Amino acid sequence: MAESLALTPDLPRAERYRELLPQLRAMLEAEDDTTANLANVSAALRQAFGFFWVGFYLVKPRAGRDPQLVLGPFQGPIACTRIDKGRGVCGSAWSRRQTLIVPDVERFPGHIACASESRSEIVVPMLDPAGEVWGVLDIDSDALDDFSDTDRDALEQLVAWLSRG
C-alpha cells in the first residue's frame, strides 16, 4: 500500500468505503503479520473518516481465569486496556458475536467511558474459521448517531478479510 491512501476528498461515506476497501484488501493480501495489518487498518480508517478513535481489542487467555479483550493496535487517545466478556459495547459484541451500533453511548447500559468525547460507537467482532471471536474492531465517534448499516456492511467485510490471515 502506498504511504497514503488514494481517496477523493469530500465523498459521501459509502463512496469513501468503495474507494478505501480495495486498497485495504490489497494491503492485507500483501502482508501476513496480523499486528501490522491491524495497525495499518486502524490508521487508514481514522485517516479516511476522521473518527475519534479506531482500534482493536484481542481476546487473550488468562491462566485459571476467563479470557479478556486486551487493547491492540489503535489510533486515537489513550484507551481502556482490558475488557471482560459481556461488559460495555466491546464485551457485549464479543459475547453476542454480532456487530453493535450504538447511536448514543450514554444510553448503552454498562458503557465503559474510556474518553468522555466518545458519543457513538460501532463494534464489529472478528471470527476465526471455527466461528470463535478472536477480537473486535471498535470505532468511536465524537458525534451522536454517526454509524449506519453502510458502516456495518463495509466493516464486516473488512474484518472478514482480516480474519482470513
Residue pairs with C-beta under 8 A, 6 or more apart in sequence:
1 23
1 24
1 26
1 27
1 30
1 40
4 47
5 20
5 23
5 44
5 47
5 48
6 19
6 23
7 16
7 19
7 20
7 48
8 15
8 16
8 19
11 19
13 49
13 148
13 150
13 151
14 150
14 154
16 48
16 49
17 150
17 151
17 154
20 44
20 45
20 48
21 154
21 157
21 158
23 44
24 41
24 44
24 158
24 161
25 161
27 37
27 40
27 44
28 37
28 41
28 161
28 162
28 165
31 37
31 40
32 165
34 162
34 165
35 72
35 73
37 162
37 165
38 56
38 72
38 73
38 162
39 73
41 56
41 137
41 158
41 162
42 54
42 55
42 56
42 73
42 74
42 75
43 54
43 75
45 51
45 54
45 75
45 139
46 53
46 54
46 75
46 76
51 76
51 139
51 140
51 141
52 76
52 77
52 115
52 117
52 118
52 140
52 141
52 142
53 74
53 75
53 76
53 77
53 79
53 114
53 115
53 118
53 138
53 139
53 140
54 74
54 75
54 76
54 137
54 138
54 139
54 140
55 71
55 72
55 73
55 74
55 75
55 76
55 79
55 137
55 138
56 72
56 73
56 74
56 126
56 135
56 136
56 137
56 138
57 69
57 70
57 71
57 72
57 83
57 90
57 135
57 136
57 138
58 69
58 70
58 72
58 134
58 135
59 67
59 68
59 69
59 70
59 94
59 133
59 134
59 135
60 67
60 68
60 69
60 70
61 67
62 68
66 84
66 85
67 85
68 82
68 83
68 84
68 85
69 82
69 83
69 84
69 85
69 90
69 91
69 94
69 135
69 136
70 81
70 82
71 79
71 80
71 81
71 82
72 135
76 115
76 140
77 114
77 115
77 117
78 114
79 114
79 115
80 112
80 114
83 90
83 91
83 112
84 91
85 91
85 94
85 95
86 92
86 94
86 95
87 110
87 112
88 108
88 110
88 111
88 112
89 100
89 102
89 105
89 108
89 111
89 112
89 121
89 123
89 138
90 112
90 123
90 136
90 138
92 100
92 110
92 123
93 99
93 100
93 123
93 124
93 125
93 136
94 125
94 133
94 136
96 125
97 125
97 127
97 131
97 133
98 125
99 122
99 123
99 124
99 125
99 152
99 155
99 156
100 121
100 122
100 123
101 120
101 121
101 122
101 147
101 148
101 151
101 152
102 108
102 111
102 120
102 121
102 122
102 147
103 120
103 144
103 145
103 147
104 119
104 120
104 144
104 145
105 111
105 113
105 118
105 119
105 120
105 121
105 140
106 119
108 121
115 140
117 142
118 140
118 141
118 142
119 140
119 141
119 142
119 143
119 144
119 146
120 140
120 141
120 143
120 144
120 145
120 146
120 147
121 138
121 139
121 140
121 141
121 147
122 138
122 139
122 147
122 151
122 152
122 155
123 136
123 137
123 138
123 139
124 136
124 137
124 152
124 155
124 156
124 158
124 159
125 133
125 135
125 136
125 159
126 133
126 134
126 135
126 136
126 137
126 159
126 162
126 163
127 133
127 134
127 163
128 134
128 163
129 163
134 163
137 155
137 158
137 159
137 162
139 147
139 151
139 155
141 147
